[in-house]
Structure formats: C-alpha cells, structure tokens
C-alpha cells in the first residue's frame, strides 16, 4: 500500500469583489474594452517598430520589448479576470494558479512594475492590481508612441502602404 501526500488543494475559490457584486459587471465591461485595445496598441508598436527602418534605434528596440512584456503581463491576468467577472464560476485550478502566478510575477519583475509603499486601505490592493495589470499597459502605447512624431509618421506611412497596395 502506497501512501501519497495530497496536501495541496485541487482548486481555489476566488472571492474578488464578493463583498461588492455590483462592481463585477462594470469591471467586466471595462476589461472587455481595454484588454483588446491594449493588445492592438502594443501589437501596433511592435509592428511599426520592426517594419519601419527609421525606427531601428535603441529607444524603439526598448519600446518593442516593453510592448511585448505588456502583452505577456496583461495576458497572464486579464483572461482569468474576465472569466471570473463574467461567469458564475469563481474558481481556478491549483496548477493554473501556479502557472498564472509564475508568469505574473516574472513579467511584473521584468517590467519593474512596483507598487510604492504607502498606507493602504482594505480595498486598495485590489484596485492597484487592476490598475497595474490593465490600465498601465493599456495606456503605454499612447504614452510612449502616439506623442512621438517619428512613430506617427511611420504609422501613417505603413497604413498608406497597406491601403494603397490593395
């Protein structure tokens, strides 16, 4: 007879905003809108930086890497958040939790998203995690590129080339 240690749980129950269920639908809608926008913005930065030879400089190499990290960082968290906010199942398997935690911390450490020390209320960590995981990567494409004349010009040239070739 073999004895095995089964001391880890099969799944975790995610409480999230259980004390404020009225927040789930607005957060679901916000995430459903901002997540694809963040993905499209970061993919646009990567494509424009790679395809336009004028943008082959160290600064745009850094922005390309930052955009890739933003894609990985948000993809490690947001799909599970959408599943939990939009559905009735509020659980995550043990292995999925471990993998998500690994990627979240790895991408967060690489991107150097640090939460500054401060006096924190009970609900503030939830909103800070949402902010750092969704809002910041969504705004990064606009902050870093759309204010830059070189990127605007490269994006315009790329879109003109795409639409004029058809």
Secondary structure as GFF3:
##gff-version 3
##sequence-region A 1 166
A	DSSP	beta_strand	11	13	.	.	.	ID=ss1
A	DSSP	three_ten_helix	18	20	.	.	.	ID=ss2
A	DSSP	alpha_helix	22	51	.	.	.	ID=ss3
A	DSSP	three_ten_helix	53	55	.	.	.	ID=ss4
A	DSSP	alpha_helix	58	75	.	.	.	ID=ss5
A	DSSP	alpha_helix	78	86	.	.	.	ID=ss6
A	DSSP	beta_strand	91	93	.	.	.	ID=ss7
A	DSSP	alpha_helix	94	111	.	.	.	ID=ss8
A	DSSP	alpha_helix	124	130	.	.	.	ID=ss9
A	DSSP	pi_helix	131	135	.	.	.	ID=ss10
A	DSSP	alpha_helix	136	144	.	.	.	ID=ss11
A	DSSP	alpha_helix	149	164	.	.	.	ID=ss12
###
